[in-house]
Amino acid sequence: MAKLKTNKAAAKRFKVTGTGKLKRSKAYTSHILTKKSPKRKRQLRKAGLVDDSNLKQMKKLLNV
């Protein structure tokens, strides 16, 4: 059987933490920033975690 290839699109977007969770960046940060409050933009800078409902699928893409 051939080696499994990592999904490169997913590899660029997710990083595995030490405990095995997946770290991700938040959406809605790229444009139309004038109507978003400074507090909202500041909170969007922080990293988020992939939800447990999607974790299995994302790990399969990353071959973790």
Phi and psi in radians as a Rosetta constraint file:
Dihedral C 1 N 2 CA 2 C 2 CIRCULARHARMONIC -1.281 0.35
Dihedral N 2 CA 2 C 2 N 3 CIRCULARHARMONIC 2.776 0.35
Dihedral C 2 N 3 CA 3 C 3 CIRCULARHARMONIC -1.174 0.35
Dihedral N 3 CA 3 C 3 N 4 CIRCULARHARMONIC 2.563 0.35
Dihedral C 3 N 4 CA 4 C 4 CIRCULARHARMONIC -1.403 0.35
Dihedral N 4 CA 4 C 4 N 5 CIRCULARHARMONIC 2.387 0.35
Dihedral C 4 N 5 CA 5 C 5 CIRCULARHARMONIC -1.602 0.35
Dihedral N 5 CA 5 C 5 N 6 CIRCULARHARMONIC 2.452 0.35
Dihedral C 5 N 6 CA 6 C 6 CIRCULARHARMONIC -1.300 0.35
Dihedral N 6 CA 6 C 6 N 7 CIRCULARHARMONIC 2.408 0.35
Dihedral C 6 N 7 CA 7 C 7 CIRCULARHARMONIC -1.266 0.35
Dihedral N 7 CA 7 C 7 N 8 CIRCULARHARMONIC 1.970 0.35
Dihedral C 7 N 8 CA 8 C 8 CIRCULARHARMONIC -1.198 0.35
Dihedral N 8 CA 8 C 8 N 9 CIRCULARHARMONIC -0.560 0.35
Dihedral C 8 N 9 CA 9 C 9 CIRCULARHARMONIC -1.110 0.35
Dihedral N 9 CA 9 C 9 N 10 CIRCULARHARMONIC -0.721 0.35
Dihedral C 9 N 10 CA 10 C 10 CIRCULARHARMONIC -1.249 0.35
Dihedral N 10 CA 10 C 10 N 11 CIRCULARHARMONIC -0.641 0.35
Dihedral C 10 N 11 CA 11 C 11 CIRCULARHARMONIC -1.098 0.35
Dihedral N 11 CA 11 C 11 N 12 CIRCULARHARMONIC -0.548 0.35
Dihedral C 11 N 12 CA 12 C 12 CIRCULARHARMONIC -1.329 0.35
Dihedral N 12 CA 12 C 12 N 13 CIRCULARHARMONIC -0.369 0.35
Dihedral C 12 N 13 CA 13 C 13 CIRCULARHARMONIC -1.782 0.35
Dihedral N 13 CA 13 C 13 N 14 CIRCULARHARMONIC -0.356 0.35
Dihedral C 13 N 14 CA 14 C 14 CIRCULARHARMONIC -2.214 0.35
Dihedral N 14 CA 14 C 14 N 15 CIRCULARHARMONIC 2.526 0.35
Dihedral C 14 N 15 CA 15 C 15 CIRCULARHARMONIC -2.192 0.35
Dihedral N 15 CA 15 C 15 N 16 CIRCULARHARMONIC 2.481 0.35
Dihedral C 15 N 16 CA 16 C 16 CIRCULARHARMONIC -1.530 0.35
Dihedral N 16 CA 16 C 16 N 17 CIRCULARHARMONIC 2.282 0.35
Dihedral C 16 N 17 CA 17 C 17 CIRCULARHARMONIC -1.457 0.35
Dihedral N 17 CA 17 C 17 N 18 CIRCULARHARMONIC 3.049 0.35
Dihedral C 17 N 18 CA 18 C 18 CIRCULARHARMONIC -1.134 0.35
Dihedral N 18 CA 18 C 18 N 19 CIRCULARHARMONIC -0.513 0.35
Dihedral C 18 N 19 CA 19 C 19 CIRCULARHARMONIC -1.571 0.35
Dihedral N 19 CA 19 C 19 N 20 CIRCULARHARMONIC 0.024 0.35
Dihedral C 19 N 20 CA 20 C 20 CIRCULARHARMONIC 1.676 0.35
Dihedral N 20 CA 20 C 20 N 21 CIRCULARHARMONIC 0.039 0.35
Dihedral C 20 N 21 CA 21 C 21 CIRCULARHARMONIC -1.440 0.35
Dihedral N 21 CA 21 C 21 N 22 CIRCULARHARMONIC 2.907 0.35
Dihedral C 21 N 22 CA 22 C 22 CIRCULARHARMONIC -1.911 0.35
Dihedral N 22 CA 22 C 22 N 23 CIRCULARHARMONIC 2.229 0.35
Dihedral C 22 N 23 CA 23 C 23 CIRCULARHARMONIC -1.637 0.35
Dihedral N 23 CA 23 C 23 N 24 CIRCULARHARMONIC 2.451 0.35
Dihedral C 23 N 24 CA 24 C 24 CIRCULARHARMONIC -2.447 0.35
Dihedral N 24 CA 24 C 24 N 25 CIRCULARHARMONIC 2.809 0.35
Dihedral C 24 N 25 CA 25 C 25 CIRCULARHARMONIC -1.639 0.35
Dihedral N 25 CA 25 C 25 N 26 CIRCULARHARMONIC 2.703 0.35
Dihedral C 25 N 26 CA 26 C 26 CIRCULARHARMONIC -1.499 0.35
Dihedral N 26 CA 26 C 26 N 27 CIRCULARHARMONIC 2.713 0.35
Dihedral C 26 N 27 CA 27 C 27 CIRCULARHARMONIC -1.494 0.35
Dihedral N 27 CA 27 C 27 N 28 CIRCULARHARMONIC 3.063 0.35
Dihedral C 27 N 28 CA 28 C 28 CIRCULARHARMONIC 1.173 0.35
Dihedral N 28 CA 28 C 28 N 29 CIRCULARHARMONIC 0.618 0.35
Dihedral C 28 N 29 CA 29 C 29 CIRCULARHARMONIC -2.015 0.35
Dihedral N 29 CA 29 C 29 N 30 CIRCULARHARMONIC -0.011 0.35
Dihedral C 29 N 30 CA 30 C 30 CIRCULARHARMONIC -1.662 0.35
Dihedral N 30 CA 30 C 30 N 31 CIRCULARHARMONIC -0.656 0.35
Dihedral C 30 N 31 CA 31 C 31 CIRCULARHARMONIC -2.606 0.35
Dihedral N 31 CA 31 C 31 N 32 CIRCULARHARMONIC 3.050 0.35
Dihedral C 31 N 32 CA 32 C 32 CIRCULARHARMONIC 0.926 0.35
Dihedral N 32 CA 32 C 32 N 33 CIRCULARHARMONIC 0.927 0.35
Dihedral C 32 N 33 CA 33 C 33 CIRCULARHARMONIC -1.542 0.35
Dihedral N 33 CA 33 C 33 N 34 CIRCULARHARMONIC -0.173 0.35
Dihedral C 33 N 34 CA 34 C 34 CIRCULARHARMONIC -1.201 0.35
Dihedral N 34 CA 34 C 34 N 35 CIRCULARHARMONIC -0.572 0.35
Dihedral C 34 N 35 CA 35 C 35 CIRCULARHARMONIC -1.516 0.35
Dihedral N 35 CA 35 C 35 N 36 CIRCULARHARMONIC -0.108 0.35
Dihedral C 35 N 36 CA 36 C 36 CIRCULARHARMONIC -1.598 0.35
Dihedral N 36 CA 36 C 36 N 37 CIRCULARHARMONIC 2.432 0.35
Dihedral C 36 N 37 CA 37 C 37 CIRCULARHARMONIC -1.260 0.35
Dihedral N 37 CA 37 C 37 N 38 CIRCULARHARMONIC 2.720 0.35
Dihedral C 37 N 38 CA 38 C 38 CIRCULARHARMONIC -1.021 0.35
Dihedral N 38 CA 38 C 38 N 39 CIRCULARHARMONIC -0.640 0.35
Dihedral C 38 N 39 CA 39 C 39 CIRCULARHARMONIC -1.106 0.35
Dihedral N 39 CA 39 C 39 N 40 CIRCULARHARMONIC -0.771 0.35
Dihedral C 39 N 40 CA 40 C 40 CIRCULARHARMONIC -1.108 0.35
Dihedral N 40 CA 40 C 40 N 41 CIRCULARHARMONIC -0.765 0.35
Dihedral C 40 N 41 CA 41 C 41 CIRCULARHARMONIC -1.140 0.35
Dihedral N 41 CA 41 C 41 N 42 CIRCULARHARMONIC -0.662 0.35
Dihedral C 41 N 42 CA 42 C 42 CIRCULARHARMONIC -1.140 0.35
Dihedral N 42 CA 42 C 42 N 43 CIRCULARHARMONIC -0.718 0.35
Dihedral C 42 N 43 CA 43 C 43 CIRCULARHARMONIC -1.243 0.35
Dihedral N 43 CA 43 C 43 N 44 CIRCULARHARMONIC -0.493 0.35
Dihedral C 43 N 44 CA 44 C 44 CIRCULARHARMONIC -1.262 0.35
Dihedral N 44 CA 44 C 44 N 45 CIRCULARHARMONIC -0.335 0.35
Dihedral C 44 N 45 CA 45 C 45 CIRCULARHARMONIC -1.209 0.35
Dihedral N 45 CA 45 C 45 N 46 CIRCULARHARMONIC -0.498 0.35
Dihedral C 45 N 46 CA 46 C 46 CIRCULARHARMONIC -1.254 0.35
Dihedral N 46 CA 46 C 46 N 47 CIRCULARHARMONIC 2.628 0.35
Dihedral C 46 N 47 CA 47 C 47 CIRCULARHARMONIC -1.310 0.35
Dihedral N 47 CA 47 C 47 N 48 CIRCULARHARMONIC 2.654 0.35
Dihedral C 47 N 48 CA 48 C 48 CIRCULARHARMONIC -2.066 0.35
Dihedral N 48 CA 48 C 48 N 49 CIRCULARHARMONIC 3.068 0.35
Dihedral C 48 N 49 CA 49 C 49 CIRCULARHARMONIC -1.973 0.35
Dihedral N 49 CA 49 C 49 N 50 CIRCULARHARMONIC 2.595 0.35
Dihedral C 49 N 50 CA 50 C 50 CIRCULARHARMONIC -1.214 0.35
Dihedral N 50 CA 50 C 50 N 51 CIRCULARHARMONIC 2.378 0.35
Dihedral C 50 N 51 CA 51 C 51 CIRCULARHARMONIC -1.141 0.35
Dihedral N 51 CA 51 C 51 N 52 CIRCULARHARMONIC 2.636 0.35
Dihedral C 51 N 52 CA 52 C 52 CIRCULARHARMONIC -1.055 0.35
Dihedral N 52 CA 52 C 52 N 53 CIRCULARHARMONIC -0.520 0.35
Dihedral C 52 N 53 CA 53 C 53 CIRCULARHARMONIC -1.196 0.35
Dihedral N 53 CA 53 C 53 N 54 CIRCULARHARMONIC -0.429 0.35
Dihedral C 53 N 54 CA 54 C 54 CIRCULARHARMONIC -1.820 0.35
Dihedral N 54 CA 54 C 54 N 55 CIRCULARHARMONIC -0.121 0.35
Dihedral C 54 N 55 CA 55 C 55 CIRCULARHARMONIC -1.054 0.35
Dihedral N 55 CA 55 C 55 N 56 CIRCULARHARMONIC -0.770 0.35
Dihedral C 55 N 56 CA 56 C 56 CIRCULARHARMONIC -1.089 0.35
Dihedral N 56 CA 56 C 56 N 57 CIRCULARHARMONIC -0.752 0.35
Dihedral C 56 N 57 CA 57 C 57 CIRCULARHARMONIC -1.138 0.35
Dihedral N 57 CA 57 C 57 N 58 CIRCULARHARMONIC -0.748 0.35
Dihedral C 57 N 58 CA 58 C 58 CIRCULARHARMONIC -1.179 0.35
Dihedral N 58 CA 58 C 58 N 59 CIRCULARHARMONIC -0.695 0.35
Dihedral C 58 N 59 CA 59 C 59 CIRCULARHARMONIC -1.135 0.35
Dihedral N 59 CA 59 C 59 N 60 CIRCULARHARMONIC -0.567 0.35
Dihedral C 59 N 60 CA 60 C 60 CIRCULARHARMONIC -1.156 0.35
Dihedral N 60 CA 60 C 60 N 61 CIRCULARHARMONIC -0.670 0.35
Dihedral C 60 N 61 CA 61 C 61 CIRCULARHARMONIC -1.160 0.35
Dihedral N 61 CA 61 C 61 N 62 CIRCULARHARMONIC -0.581 0.35
Dihedral C 61 N 62 CA 62 C 62 CIRCULARHARMONIC -1.581 0.35
Dihedral N 62 CA 62 C 62 N 63 CIRCULARHARMONIC -0.097 0.35
Dihedral C 62 N 63 CA 63 C 63 CIRCULARHARMONIC 0.992 0.35
Dihedral N 63 CA 63 C 63 N 64 CIRCULARHARMONIC 0.792 0.35
